[in-house]
Amino acid sequence: MLTKTEPRTYDEALNWLREHGFDLIEAPGTQGRVFLKKYNVSAAIQKDGADGVKIFAYPGCMIGSEISKLVNRGYQQFLKTSKNEIAATADHLKALQQFTEELKECLGLPSLYNESLGTVSESYHYDRIENRDKPAPERPKRPWEKAGIPLAAVAKKSPA
């Protein structure tokens, strides 16, 4: 089992991507940044330091001309752009996972077990935990808080 990966230089990574069927598009107005496309999935890499490579835009399915972000709502995964949000199909997820695995291989990044099992979303938005990550004063009031009922009274009324 391979435990260490050897990172590639920027030029080695570009050559590897070309050899493995990726379409490379130079980012307009910038030096050392390239958009990659394969399986209708896209990402962007850029030169990091003297000769390293880092991911600039994480992989996402192309919706129109925009790279989408994968959002998990608990019951369904969605592809979200600045204008649209569509339900992710099995074909979308399979293409996204295949692209991500090939990109990791190219860049010499580790392929983690849980990520190899399936697609990992950039964000998780379950409706029952909405706003839980905000500080207490910024959270919306719960129905019992709006009614002015103390939490202790609510706990006493509920059957055990």
N, C-alpha and C positions, 0 to 999 in steps of 0.2 A: 504494500500500500504506500502510495506516494504521500508524504507528509509535508514536504516543502515544495513550494512552487518557485520557479525562476522567473522573475519579472522581465519583460521585454523592453527594449528601448522603443522610442516613438517610431523610428523608421522600420524597425523589425515588426512592430505591431501593424503598421500600414501594409507592409508586404504580406504578412500572414493573412490579414483581412482580404486583400485582393485575391490571394491564392485560394481562399475558401468561399468565394462567390459573393462577398459583400460589395454593395455599391458605395463608393466614397464620394462625398461632395464637400469641397472646401467651403468653410463658413465664410460668407461675404464680410469683408471689412476686418477680418482678424487673421493673425498669423498663428499657425500651429493648432488650429481647431478644425476637426473634421466631423461631418455628420455621416453616420453609417446607416445602411438600409438593407434589409433582407427579410423575407417572409412577411412583408408589409408591416414590419416593426422597425423602429428607428431609435437611435441613441446618438450621443455626441461624445467624442473624446478630445482631449487637448494635451499639448505638451506640458509636462510638469517639471519645472527646473531645467537643468541642463539637457537631460535626455530621458527623463521618465515620462510616464503616461498616466493620466487620471481621467475618470469619467466626468464629463461636464453635464450632460443631460442623460438621466437614467432611461433604460429601455421602456418603450411604450408603443402600443399599436398606433398606426397612422390613421387619424380620422380627418379626412380632408387633407389639409397641408400641415396639420398640427400633431405633435407627439402627445398622446394621451397619458394620463396617470391612472393606474389601477387602484380603485377604491373598493374596499370590502365593507358592505353594509350588514353583514351577519347572515342574511338570507340570500344574498346575491352579490356578485362582483360586477362593478361597472367600470367603463372606460370614460374618463372625464377629461374634457378640454375646457378652454375658457368659454366656449360657446355651447357645447353639447355634452350630454351624458347619455351613453347607451349601455344596455346590458351586455356584458362580456359573454361570448359564446365559448364553447369548448375549443373551437378552432382558433379563436383569439388567444386563449390561454396557452394552448399547445405551442403556437408560434412564438409567443412571448417567452415561454420557458426555454425553447430551443435556442432562440436568439441570445438570451441571457447566458446560457451555459457556454455557447460558442464564444461569446465576448469575454467571459471569465477565463476561458482556456487561452484565448489570444493574449490577454493582458497579464496572465500568470497569477490571477487571483484565486483564492481557495474556493472550491465548490463545496458548500456546506450541505450536510445531509438533509436538513429540513427544507432547504431551498430546492434541492434536487427532487424531492418528492412531488412538488407542485409549485405553482406560481405563488409568489409572496407579494402581497399588496404593499404599496407605499404608505397607505393609511387605512385605518380601521374605524368605521363610524357605525357603531351599533346604536339603534334608537333608544335603548334603555339606559345607556350610559352617556347620553348626550350632555354636554356642558360639564361633565364631571372633572375634566382637566382644568377648568377655570378656577381661580380663587373664589372662596365662598361668597364674598360680597358681590362678585360679578355674575354669579349663577342666577337664573330666573327663579322666582319664588315658586315653591311647591303649592298645591291646592290648600293643604292644611295651614301653610304659612300665610297664605293670602287671607284665610278665614280668621287668623289670629288664635288658632287653637295651639296650645303648647304641645310639644312632642310627647311629653310624659302622659298627657291625657289621651292622646291617640294610642299609645302603647297599652294603656289600661283597658280601653274599650275593646281592643281586638281579642277574640277568643284564643285561648292557648291550646 
